[in-house]
Amino acid sequence: MKHVCNTLTLLDGHFRMAVVTTSKAEHFELMHRRSGLLEFFEFVITREDYERSKPDPEPYIVALRRLQLTAKQCVAIEDSERGLAAASGASLRCIVVPSALTQGGHFDKAAAVLGSVSALPEALKFL
């Protein structure tokens, strides 16, 4: 959690950031109520905001519309094959930071695969 907070602090003010999750709003809010991480994001797209879930690209398309940006102007950060497929389907470049559960995934379509969220600020310089 500390690495995530430090990374978000470094990115804050340099990038517009939003969350695109397959979690229901109620569950997401419960998980992040005290994390302090939500202050870094403009908004959160939850399961109630779209019809078709990841790996369908619809959640990212909804986020792009809300940001009023094109896919070429954005980068998705994902941790799973389903997330990468959704981002790729929406024509987004995607950096994958696998979790302990997704480390063995196939991330061939990723712009980069990082071992830690701490490497994200440096990786974004090259996209």
FIZA-603137 format. One record per atom (N, C-alpha, C, O): residue in three letters; x, y, z. Coordinates in steps of 0.02 Angstrom, whole numbers, plus 32768, in hexadecimal, padded with zeros to 4 digits. Example, Ala and Ser with C-alpha at 12.3 -4.5 7.8 and 13.67 -1.06 7.14 Angstrom:
ALA82947EE48186 ALA82677F1F8186 ALA82947F5B8186 ALA82C87F5A81A7 SER82827F908162 SER82AC7FCB8165 SER82858002818A SER829E80398192 
END
This chain:
MET80297FC48000 MET800080008000 MET802B803F8000 MET801A80717FE0 LYS8063803D8025 LYS808F80778028 LYS80AB80887FE3 LYS80AF80C27FD1 HIS80BF80547FBC HIS80DA80607F79 HIS80A5807F7F4C HIS80B480AA7F23 VAL8067806A7F53 VAL803180857F2A VAL802780CF7F3B VAL802280F87F0E CYS802480DF7F7A CYS801A81247F8F CYS805481507F78 CYS804981877F5F ASN809281387F7F ASN80CC815F7F68 ASN80CA816A7F1D ASN80D881A07F05 THR80B781367EF8 THR80B3813C7EAF THR807D816D7E9A THR808881977E6F LEU804281697EB9 LEU800C81977EA9 LEU801F81DF7EBA LEU800D820D7E96 THR804381E87EEF THR805B822B7F02 THR808982477ECC THR808582827EBB LEU80B5821D7EB1 LEU80E382337E7C LEU80BE82447E3B LEU80D182727E18 LEU8088821F7E2D LEU8063822A7DEF LEU803082637DF5 LEU801D82817DC3 ASP801B82717E32 ASP7FE782A47E3E ASP7FFD82E87E22 ASP803482FF7E2E GLY7FD083067DFD GLY7FDD83477DDF GLY7FFF83437D9B GLY800283757D77 HIS801783087D89 HIS803782FF7D48 HIS800A82D97D17 HIS801182E07CDA PHE7FDC82B37D32 PHE7FAF828A7D0A PHE7F69828F7D26 PHE7F5F82957D63 ARG7F37828C7CFA ARG7EF282837D11 ARG7EEA82397D1F ARG7EFF820F7CF6 MET7ECC82287D57 MET7EC781E17D6A MET7E7F81D07D7E MET7E5C81F87D9E ALA7E6A81957D69 ALA7E28817A7D7A ALA7E2F812F7D87 ALA7E6181117D73 VAL7DFF81137DA8 VAL7DFD80CB7DB5 VAL7DC680AC7D8B VAL7D8E80C57D88 VAL7DD780737D6B VAL7DA6804B7D46 VAL7DA880067D66 VAL7DD97FE17D5D THR7D737FF57D89 THR7D727FB67DAE THR7D357F8C7D9D THR7D027FA67D88 THR7D3C7F4B7DA7 THR7D037F1F7D9F THR7CDE7F167DE1 THR7CAB7EF37DE4 SER7CF67F357E15 SER7CD57F317E57 SER7C957F5A7E56 SER7C8F7F8D7E33 LYS7C657F447E7D LYS7C287F6C7E88 LYS7C3B7FA87EB3 LYS7C697FA47EDB ALA7C187FDF7EAA ALA7C28801D7ECE ALA7C2980137F19 ALA7C56802B7F3B GLU7BF87FEE7F33 GLU7BF47FE27F7B GLU7C327FBE7F95 GLU7C4C7FD07FCA HIS7C497F8C7F71 HIS7C847F667F86 HIS7CC47F907F7F HIS7CEF7F8E7FAB PHE7CC97FB57F48 PHE7D037FDF7F3D PHE7D0A80137F74 PHE7D40801E7F90 GLU7CD380337F84 GLU7CD280667FB8 GLU7CE780487FFB GLU7D0E80668020 LEU7CCE800D800A LEU7CDF7FEC8049 LEU7D2A7FDC804C LEU7D4A7FE48080 MET7D467FC48014 MET7D8D7FB28012 MET7DBB7FEF8018 MET7DF27FEB8033 HIS7DA380287FFF HIS7DD080637FFB HIS7DBC809D8029 HIS7DD880D38026 ARG7D8C80928053 ARG7D7280C7807F ARG7DAA80EA80A6 ARG7DA9812780AD ARG7DD980C480BF ARG7E0E80E180E9 ARG7E5380DE80C9 ARG7E8580EC80EA SER7E5780CC808A SER7E9880C4806A SER7EBB8106805D SER7EF88109805B GLY7E94813B8052 GLY7EB1817B8041 GLY7EC681817FF8 GLY7EE181B47FE4 LEU7EBB814C7FD1 LEU7ED2814B7F8C LEU7EA1816E7F5C LEU7EB681877F28 LEU7E6281707F6D LEU7E30818B7F3E LEU7E3881D57F30 LEU7E2181EE7EFD GLU7E5981F97F5D GLU7E6482417F52 GLU7E8E824F7F14 GLU7E8E82877EFB PHE7EB3821D7EFC PHE7EDD82267EC2 PHE7EB782207E80 PHE7ED282327E4B PHE7E7A82077E82 PHE7E5581F77E45 PHE7E1A82267E3A PHE7DF8823A7E69 GLU7E1082387DFA GLU7DD782647DE9 GLU7D9582427DF5 GLU7D6582617E0D PHE7D9282027DE5 PHE7D5481DC7DED PHE7D6381917DEC PHE7D9A817C7DDB VAL7D30816B7DFD VAL7D3481227DFB VAL7CFA81087DD1 VAL7CC0811A7DDC ILE7D0A80DE7DA0 ILE7CD880BB7D78 ILE7CD180767D97 ILE7D00804F7D99 THR7C9580677DB0 THR7C8880267DD0 THR7C597FFC7DA5 THR7C4080137D72 ARG7C4C7FC07DBB ARG7C237F907D95 ARG7BDE7FAB7D82 ARG7BC27F977D50 GLU7BC47FD87DA9 GLU7B827FF57D9A GLU7B8480277D61 GLU7B4F803B7D48 ASP7BBF803B7D4B ASP7BC580707D18 ASP7BC880567CD1 ASP7BCC807E7CA2 TYR7BC680157CC8 TYR7BCA7FF77C85 TYR7BA57FB57C84 TYR7B957F997CB9 GLU7B967F9C7C48 GLU7B717F5D7C41 GLU7B9E7F207C3D GLU7B927EED7C5E ARG7BD27F257C14 ARG7BFE7EEB7C07 ARG7C407EF57C2C ARG7C627F287C24 SER7C527EC47C54 SER7C8E7EC87C7F SER7CCD7EB47C59 SER7CCA7E967C23 LYS7D067EC47C76 LYS7D467EAE7C5B LYS7D457E637C54 LYS7D2D7E417C81 PRO7D5C7E477C1E PRO7D8C7E617BED PRO7D6E7E8B7BB5 PRO7D927EA17B88 ASP7D2C7E977BB7 ASP7D0E7EC47B86 ASP7D2B7F0A7B90 ASP7D377F1E7BC9 PRO7D357F307B5A PRO7D537F737B61 PRO7D237FA87B7B PRO7D377FE07B88 GLU7CE27F977B82 GLU7CB17FCA7B95 GLU7CC47FF37BD3 GLU7CBC80307BD1 PRO7CDD7FD57C09 PRO7CEE7FFF7C43 PRO7D2080367C33 PRO7D1A806E7C4B TYR7D5180267C0A TYR7D8280597BF7 TYR7D65808D7BC7 TYR7D7780C77BCA ILE7D3880787B9C ILE7D1880A67B6E ILE7CEE80D97B96 ILE7CEE81147B86 VAL7CCB80C17BCA VAL7CA580ED7BF6 VAL7CD481207C17 VAL7CC4815B7C1B ALA7D0D81097C2F ALA7D3E81357C50 ALA7D5A81697C1F ALA7D6081A47C31 LEU7D6A81547BE2 LEU7D8481837BB0 LEU7D5181B97BA1 LEU7D6381F47B9B ARG7D1281A67B9A ARG7CDD81D87B8E ARG7CD9820A7BC7 ARG7CD382467BBD ARG7CDB81F07C04 ARG7CD6821B7C3E ARG7D12824A7C44 ARG7D0B82847C57 LEU7D4D82327C33 LEU7D89825C7C32 LEU7D8B828C7BF8 LEU7DAF82BD7BF8 GLN7D63827D7BC4 GLN7D6282A37B86 GLN7DA882A27B66 GLN7DC182D57B4F LEU7DC582667B65 LEU7E06825B7B47 LEU7E0382217B17 LEU7DD581F87B1A THR7E34821E7AEA THR7E3881E57ABC THR7E6481B07ADA THR7E8B81BD7B09 ALA7E6081747AC0 ALA7E8A813D7AD8 ALA7ED4814D7AD0 ALA7EFD813A7AF9 LYS7EE581717A9B LYS7F2B81827A8E LYS7F4781B27AC3 LYS7F8481B87ACB GLN7F1B81D57AE6 GLN7F3082047B1A GLN7F3781E47B5F GLN7F4A82057B8F CYS7F2881A47B63 CYS7F2481827BA5 CYS7F4E81437BA7 CYS7F6081267B73 VAL7F5C812E7BE3 VAL7F7D80EF7BF1 VAL7F5680CC7C29 VAL7F4680EC7C5B ALA7F48808D7C20 ALA7F2780667C54 ALA7F5C80427C7D ALA7F8F802C7C62 ILE7F50803C7CBD ILE7F7B80147CE9 ILE7F507FDA7D02 ILE7F1C7FE57D21 GLU7F667F9E7CF4 GLU7F3F7F637D05 GLU7F697F307D2A GLU7FA67F367D2E ASP7F467EFE7D46 ASP7F6A7ECA7D6A ASP7F567E847D53 ASP7F6C7E537D70 SER7F2C7E7F7D1F SER7F127E3E7D0B SER7F0B7E387CC0 SER7F0B7E6A7C9C GLU7F057DFB7CA8 GLU7EF97DEF7C61 GLU7EB67E0D7C4B GLU7EB27E2A7C15 ARG7E837E067C74 ARG7E417E227C64 ARG7E457E6E7C5D ARG7E287E8B7C2F GLY7E697E8E7C89 GLY7E707ED67C86 GLY7E977EEC7C49 GLY7E867F1C7C28 LEU7ECD7EC77C3B LEU7EF57ED67BFF LEU7ECA7ECE7BC0 LEU7ECF7EF77B92 ALA7EA27E9A7BBD ALA7E777E8F7B83 ALA7E457EC77B7B ALA7E387EDE7B44 ALA7E287EDE7BB2 ALA7DF97F167BB0 ALA7E1A7F567B98 ALA7E007F797B6C ALA7E557F657BB3 ALA7E797FA17B9F ALA7E8D7F9D7B56 ALA7E847FCE7B31 SER7EA77F657B41 SER7EBB7F5C7AFA SER7E7F7F617ACC SER7E847F7F7A96 GLY7E477F457AE1 GLY7E0A7F497AB9 GLY7DF17F917AB0 GLY7DCE7FA07A80 ALA7E027FBC7AE0 ALA7DF080037ADC ALA7E27802C7ABB ALA7E2580697ABC SER7E59800A7A9E SER7E9280297A7B SER7EC080507AA9 SER7EE3807D7A93 LEU7EC0803F7AE9 LEU7EED805F7B19 LEU7F2F803B7B1D LEU7F327FFE7B19 ARG7F6580617B25 ARG7FA480437B38 ARG7F9B802F7B81 ARG7F7980507BA7 CYS7FBA7FF87B94 CYS7FAF7FDE7BD7 CYS7FF17FC67BF6 CYS80177FA17BD8 ILE7FFD7FDD7C32 ILE80347FC57C5B ILE80167F947C8E ILE7FE47FA47CAE VAL80357F5B7C94 VAL801C7F297CC3 VAL804D7F247CFE VAL80897F1E7CF5 VAL80307F267D39 VAL80547F197D77 VAL80317EDD7D97 VAL80017EE67DBC PRO80497EA07D88 PRO80267E657DA0 PRO80247E617DEC PRO80527E767E0F SER7FED7E467E05 SER7FE87E397E4D SER80027DF37E5A SER80157DCF7E2C ALA80047DE07E98 ALA801A7D9D7EAA ALA7FEE7D687E89 ALA80057D327E78 LEU7FAF7D797E7F LEU7F7F7D4A7E60 LEU7F857D467E14 LEU7F717D147DF6 THR7FA07D7B7DF5 THR7FA07D7E7DAB THR7FE67D7A7D8D THR7FED7D827D50 GLN80197D6F7DB5 GLN805F7D6F7D9C GLN806C7D3F7D63 GLN80977D4D7D3A GLY80487D097D5E GLY80547CD87D29 GLY802D7CE77CEA GLY802B7CBD7CBD GLY800D7D217CE6 GLY7FE37D327CAD GLY80097D3F7C6D GLY80467D487C6D HIS7FE47D407C36 HIS80017D507BF4 HIS7FF37D997BE5 HIS7FBA7DAD7BDC PHE80277DC07BE3 PHE80217E087BDB PHE80447E217B9C PHE80627E577B9C ASP80417DFA7B67 ASP80637E0A7B28 ASP804F7E4D7B0A ASP80787E6F7AEB LYS80107E617B13 LYS7FF77E9F7AF5 LYS80067EDD7B1F LYS7FF67F147B0B ALA80267ED37B59 ALA80357F0C7B85 ALA806E7F367B69 ALA809C7F1C7B4A ALA80697F777B74 ALA809F7FA47B61 ALA80DC7F987B8D ALA81157FA17B78 ALA80CF7F827BCB ALA81047F717BFB ALA80E67F467C31 ALA80AB7F4B7C41 VAL810F7F1B7C4E VAL80FC7EF37C88 VAL812F7F047CBE VAL816B7EFA7CB6 LEU81167F1E7CF6 LEU81427F357D2B LEU813F7F077D67 LEU810B7EE87D75 GLY81757F027D8B GLY81787ED87DC6 GLY815B7EFA7E04 GLY814C7ED97E35 SER81557F3C7E00 SER813D7F627E3A SER811B7FA27E23 SER812F7FBF7DF0 VAL80EA7FB87E48 VAL80C97FF77E39 VAL80FA80327E40 VAL80F080677E22 SER812F80287E66 SER8161805D7E6F SER8185806E7E2D SER819F80A57E26 ALA818580407DFE ALA81A6804C7DBD ALA817980737D8C ALA819080857D56 LEU813C807F7D9F LEU810C80A07D72 LEU812080E67D5C LEU811D80F47D20 PRO813481137D88 PRO814681577D71 PRO817C81567D3B PRO8178817B7D0A GLU81AE812C7D43 GLU81E481287D10 GLU81C9810B7CCF GLU81DA81247C99 ALA81A080D87CD3 ALA818580B87C97 ALA815980E87C70 ALA815880E67C32 LEU813481127C92 LEU810781427C70 LEU812E81767C47 LEU811281927C18 LYS816B81827C58 LYS819481B27C33 LYS81A0819B7BEB LYS81AC81C57BBF PHE819B815A7BDF PHE81AB813F7B9E PHE816D81317B73 PHE817381197B3B LEU813281417B8D LEU80F581367B65 LEU80D881767B4C LEU80A581757B2A 
END
